């Protein structure tokens, strides 16, 4: 089956969120939602999420799943807010526990922070499946960018998160704790083994040089032929060398500090103090 896919582009973070719909029914899923966040003021806003919610309500859809491709380092997830408004189960890869353990230490979270993934409703493993109405979704574990990255293959569409970008932009960075260029290469080969006509929906777009418009949909065939990092049969050693050299030049994402602390909690803020205020920690010389 071919799901109906509607994209929502967030200009502030270059993130693409998706509503994935069963074309024969009312059931849908949201992939990689965005909670707006102004770092300078510490203020959150639900404008981006409200646009997605309005679309679902206006089309009389029923939300089955709120899917996270990984623990994002560049935007905050709106999963709990959307769940509060529409229901649905929040899902992520089972290796979230590795991410929680790693960054629980980085942010000195102490024993109160649970590192067992219990903040999420479903922890997917490689080969798991789920349903959006009559649509079947299959889970591929595609680590490299992070240990918990997943690709959701829903009908003829694959939602790859940050693993692959548009062919003219390449692939994800691998220099965060737990990342691996070798693992990323192997994960990409799993994605490229899907049928050539499989639609690929990427998690971000930054407009490669020479391209005027943002874009987020491509195919397996196009990626195999034209991806500037892995297309044309690029080998593992050459990819790893390129990826490691490129990553060494990249700055940390602007929202990495709040994003990690919120997203490893399934989009929830850190526990508030007695006054009801939540705080984001900034670890010195840890990232």
Secondary structure, DSSP 8 states (H G I E B T S, - for coil): ---EEEEEEETTTTEEEEEEE-TTSSEEEEES--BEEETTTTEEE-HHHHHHHHHHHHTT-EEEEEE-SS--SSSB--HHHHHHHH--EEEEETTHHHHHHHHHHHTT--TTS--SSTTSSEEE-TT-EEEETTEEEEEEE--SSSTT-EEEEETTEEEEETSB--TTT-B----STT--HHHHHHHHHHHHTS-TT-EEEESB----TT--S---EEEHHHHHHH-TTTGGG--HHHHHHHHHHHHTT----TTHHHHHHHHTTTT------TTS-------TT--
